[in-house]
Amino acid sequence: MFTLFGIGFTAPWLLLGLVALPILWILLRAIPPAPIRRRFPGVALLLGLTDDEQQSDRTPWWLLLIRTLAVAAVILGFAGPVLNPQEDRTGSGSLLVLMDGTWADARDWARRVDRAEAALAEAARDGRTAALVSLTDRPQGDLPFQAAESWAARLPSVDPKPWAASEDEIAAWAEGLEGGFETFWLSDGLEHPWRADLLAALEERGEVTVFESPRPVYGLRPARFEDGEIRLSALRARTGDAAQAVVTAHGLDPNGVERELARADVAFEADASEAELALSLPPELRNRITRFQVEGVRSAGAVSLTDDALRRREVALISGLENREELQLLSPTHYLEQALEPTADLIDGSLEDILLANPDVIVMADIARVTETEADEIEGWVEDGGLLVRFAGPRLASSDVSRDAEDPLMPVRLRAGGRTVGGAMSWGEPKTLRPFSEASPFYGLPVPEEVRVTAQVMAQPDPQLAERVIASLEDGTPLVTRKRMGEGQVVLFHVTANADWSSLPLSGLFVRMLERLAISSRPMQPSAEDLAGTVWVPDAVLSAFGQVDEAGQLPGVPGEALAEATPGPETPPGLYAGQDRRIALNVISAETMLSPTAWPDRIPVEGLEVLRETALKGWFLTAALVLLAADILASLWLAGRLTGPRAGAAAAVALALVAGVPQPGAAQDDPAIEELALEATTEVVLAHVLTGDAEVDRVAEAGLRGLSQTLFARTSIEPADPIGVDLETDELAFFPFLYWPISPDQPIPSQEAYARLNEYLRTGGMILFDTRDADVAGFGASSPEGRKLQQLARPLDIPPLEPIPEDHVLTRTFYLLQDFPGRHASRDVWVEAAPPDAARAEGMPFRNLNDNVTPVVIGGNDWASAWAVDDSGNRMFPVGRGYAGERQREIAYRFGVNLMMHVFTGNYKSDQVHVPALLDRLGQ
Amino acid sequence: MSDPALLRAGAEGLAGPLPPLLADAQHLAQTVLLGQHGRRRAGAGDEFWQYRSAMPGDEARSIDWRRSGRSDAHFVREKEWQAAQSVLVWVDNAMSMSFSSSKELPSKGDRARLLAMAIAILLIRGGERVGLSGYGLPPRTGEVQLLRLAAALSDAEEAPDYGTPEARGMMPRSRALFVSDFLHDIDGVEAALTKAADRGIKGAVLQVLDPQEEAFPFDGRTIFESMGGSLRHETLKAGELRDRYLQRLAERKAHLQSLCRTTGWQFYCHHTGESATAALLWLYRALEHDH
């Protein structure tokens, strides 16, 4: 490739064209711009005038320069300039592009893919075959050497995996390598146990080049809960200078939206590969955390999912009467407290207070009866996912709870009295436990021999009993029964919570049983023994990029395997759900150390920052186009076509050439909306619905203006100028009152507008519908407006209506009225119907009416016309005739005032019914 | 008998060009509130002037019996003397008048014809006689004359690049109106005006110009051509000519103004970009009064 000033040219002979530039200069210089022909009658006056100078004969030098540069740019562009031309890499034969494909790769995966693409493109140019292999996703059989282009096309489908390949697999794969090839290894920057062996195997085949990103690798170990604090340790692979990282905790907020719950800085000291962080969070917040993350690092290693280990359950313990005389060891809850204290937050208090705190578990030790309301509340709490654990005891045994019919808070019916085995007064030996069945949540727990049960309450045989038993004695009598209720469950231990009836609370089995029931949390990483016999299904999996995804249909994992699993194809890192518990399998476990790669000196290692070839052809051609556009503008300007007549079109064309890019639409928040909000909320404003009929809208506005003025003059309501409201676009919540004149041809509002109207009506807005036809029609469907009103109001959420009753509060909110005329004086005005049971208060002329504002008032009296005033304050329409007419207008105004008072003060006047009673009570 | 169909086709063809010009002109003329311009003395006319006592020699039929019945003396009802003036209109129909600088503006010729027609309507309603000079249409009064005027004005015929006022056929002591752009040879105008002044004719000169002719918004290398192409001027820098062109235009206007002053005529320069009403008002005032 021909190189000039660091720029290579693919077609250098085209540069010879540059020689022609001086000739072009001379040619262009000689040709003046073409004249414009203009028809102009004034030419008669021009005859005989001569030009002062002849300079315009020649094209100005700067225009020449623009044109010459444009031509030069075209020539250079077609000569194929390339920035940073790459010298061909020496090499022949096949090329293996090897990627580690681990989670550590994910932090700059896009750049790795770019680098691999560059390597493949290079190979393609040299006509070499290539193979692309990700070590976490190795192809079966021989290395798939193919044309490099086909690999470049498949590159986007290669993904890193959130685990690293195991040593055995890599060793086996390295064994199987055959033939000679050059290797281009994109390393993830972490030392893996197999790396040295694989390097040796590859070097046998050919040259090895390594590329490594200088970006730091961060990891986050699982969070531990110690001494009331969450402890986290962050890791980094390459030690060096002191560094700072930010760890964030994420989880669902009370609204169910995932957000950042906490953040803290973690500081790496110089030469330290590990940094500790202690977070002290309130339990409510702590229990919400679902994962920790090193901020700004897209890698599974920088994410640590949390599981039950971090979650401290809130357990409420309730026992029967506190027997202070008894020894502490006989206390019904002593063993429970001992078992739960290290792993759960215990709550005590009255049942009412406890239910308010919404604990995870309520343990009731030997409590027979709760009050009915408490029982209801507990039932609701269980159905919402609570776990109610009950222990039997003498009180339960002697009560008749769940005797005849199953108590909702008991899993089974009980037989009277219970039984005692192996005591002084009974036959038989104390009973041991039977091994747990597979359906039981305790399946897999070893049953200690020494556990003996001497007394228990007995379950009544029932059809459902078998499926509710989760633990039983060796003779088959149920020991623990469970019933699912809604999302929660009720569990009954048929023995006491202390050692009175059995030795179960003394054994380690008791603690594990509590753990399996998710009453207590698992303290640390569970052992295989703990998880024996359980099956765990992936609930959420972690991608290599640190993203938490739905697990989909992944097979379950046996608990034993999970306890010792490291992330791999069989056990992808993520959250595994058992029956009631969840275990997180993280990429980085508590013991993982990150260490950087150590390549032998003979291996060339490059960073990812490689100067890439950049073809400059496009840039040069663009520059040429820009210059030519500038030339067009300049020529037009010189020829007087930019300033003269009909310059508009020329300028528009030129601008279109230059600008090219359309202006981005200014789809910002509409300031008009804000303006309306301000206008409507800074002062009280009456509003009318815009019907689209200009005359109706004008009258409505004038009417409300007149009413506003009347209100201003007579009452303490001082409204500003009325506003017309477009139902489709405007927010209605600002307006206490809407006047809606009906015209037969107004459009039906959209569904969204109706939704907002209904919301408006429900939240206390009022609409005055006015069909304006009371002069020709009685209220009803007999007029076009009436039919239109029916159409308009059908989707509205309007309560039952009645003609305004004599004692309606509208008749007395400000003025005492019985008629509600507008321009017409019909008596058909409808409001929300009073409830049928409204009764007349003792000694009052009014009924005790419904205690809210009627959402609609419907009539046809054309009130707006009666109220309407023009800009100079004159009445716009005549009402009636003579004095009677003016009286009618006055009453119309009074109706408006009453209506507004009703809107703004609600049923305040109606409530005055109660004044005598109040006075009576006050002893006046 | 002529064929009714032929007659109708001919009538429609004749009436075709009339309505737009006539309607526009009527419309424009309505904006001017008309006042009869009587002679302020008794004479032949329609309007009541005064009652005077009957004198010997008055014909008996001239006595106004209704007035006389209210008193003992006899009265004669006198009417105001209303003399009809002849106004001759010359509208330049040269090709230079067909220029308009933009689509929104009417051409100078259209505006000139509209103004001439409107003033003719006003004058004829005022009882004057209006005719066209140079078109062979002698001054007459009446609505029919309006139709004739409209027909004559709308008649497009082959015309030279620039026009010269016609002063032939003017009756002494009548009045005249010359409408043109007066951009070409001033000598013809001078000659016509002098000739008219010699006969005691007074009148008005209305110069109609396009806004572009006032502004000269040109630049760069340009070849200017007259509308007919008979005149041609090439310049390399039109912008440099602007000042000198405007100076020449001002000189032309000043020349016309001084010519009018010496001959007792009135001069007004109207631009097609402006409202026609202003020009019409000026015209009406200039032609209505005796000077």
Boltz contact constraints between the chains, C-beta under 6 A:
constraints:
  - contact:
      token1: [A, 33]
      token2: [B, 221]
      max_distance: 6.0
  - contact:
      token1: [A, 35]
      token2: [B, 221]
      max_distance: 6.0
  - contact:
      token1: [A, 35]
      token2: [B, 222]
      max_distance: 6.0
  - contact:
      token1: [A, 35]
      token2: [B, 223]
      max_distance: 6.0
  - contact:
      token1: [A, 36]
      token2: [B, 222]
      max_distance: 6.0
  - contact:
      token1: [A, 37]
      token2: [B, 223]
      max_distance: 6.0
  - contact:
      token1: [A, 38]
      token2: [B, 222]
      max_distance: 6.0
  - contact:
      token1: [A, 38]
      token2: [B, 224]
      max_distance: 6.0
  - contact:
      token1: [A, 39]
      token2: [B, 225]
      max_distance: 6.0
  - contact:
      token1: [A, 39]
      token2: [B, 227]
      max_distance: 6.0
  - contact:
      token1: [A, 40]
      token2: [B, 224]
      max_distance: 6.0
  - contact:
      token1: [A, 41]
      token2: [B, 96]
      max_distance: 6.0
  - contact:
      token1: [A, 41]
      token2: [B, 99]
      max_distance: 6.0
  - contact:
      token1: [A, 41]
      token2: [B, 183]
      max_distance: 6.0
  - contact:
      token1: [A, 41]
      token2: [B, 227]
      max_distance: 6.0
  - contact:
      token1: [A, 42]
      token2: [B, 213]
      max_distance: 6.0
  - contact:
      token1: [A, 43]
      token2: [B, 224]
      max_distance: 6.0
  - contact:
      token1: [A, 43]
      token2: [B, 226]
      max_distance: 6.0
  - contact:
      token1: [A, 43]
      token2: [B, 231]
      max_distance: 6.0
  - contact:
      token1: [A, 43]
      token2: [B, 233]
      max_distance: 6.0
  - contact:
      token1: [A, 44]
      token2: [B, 183]
      max_distance: 6.0
  - contact:
      token1: [A, 44]
      token2: [B, 184]
      max_distance: 6.0
  - contact:
      token1: [A, 45]
      token2: [B, 245]
      max_distance: 6.0
  - contact:
      token1: [A, 45]
      token2: [B, 248]
      max_distance: 6.0
  - contact:
      token1: [A, 46]
      token2: [B, 224]
      max_distance: 6.0
  - contact:
      token1: [A, 46]
      token2: [B, 233]
      max_distance: 6.0
  - contact:
      token1: [A, 46]
      token2: [B, 245]
      max_distance: 6.0
  - contact:
      token1: [A, 47]
      token2: [B, 233]
      max_distance: 6.0
  - contact:
      token1: [A, 49]
      token2: [B, 241]
      max_distance: 6.0
  - contact:
      token1: [A, 49]
      token2: [B, 244]
      max_distance: 6.0
  - contact:
      token1: [A, 51]
      token2: [B, 235]
      max_distance: 6.0
  - contact:
      token1: [A, 51]
      token2: [B, 236]
      max_distance: 6.0
  - contact:
      token1: [A, 51]
      token2: [B, 237]
      max_distance: 6.0
  - contact:
      token1: [A, 52]
      token2: [B, 240]
      max_distance: 6.0
  - contact:
      token1: [A, 56]
      token2: [B, 236]
      max_distance: 6.0
  - contact:
      token1: [A, 56]
      token2: [B, 237]
      max_distance: 6.0
  - contact:
      token1: [A, 639]
      token2: [B, 220]
      max_distance: 6.0
  - contact:
      token1: [A, 640]
      token2: [B, 218]
      max_distance: 6.0
  - contact:
      token1: [A, 640]
      token2: [B, 219]
      max_distance: 6.0
  - contact:
      token1: [A, 640]
      token2: [B, 220]
      max_distance: 6.0
  - contact:
      token1: [A, 643]
      token2: [B, 219]
      max_distance: 6.0
  - contact:
      token1: [A, 644]
      token2: [B, 217]
      max_distance: 6.0
  - contact:
      token1: [A, 644]
      token2: [B, 218]
      max_distance: 6.0
  - contact:
      token1: [A, 644]
      token2: [B, 219]
      max_distance: 6.0
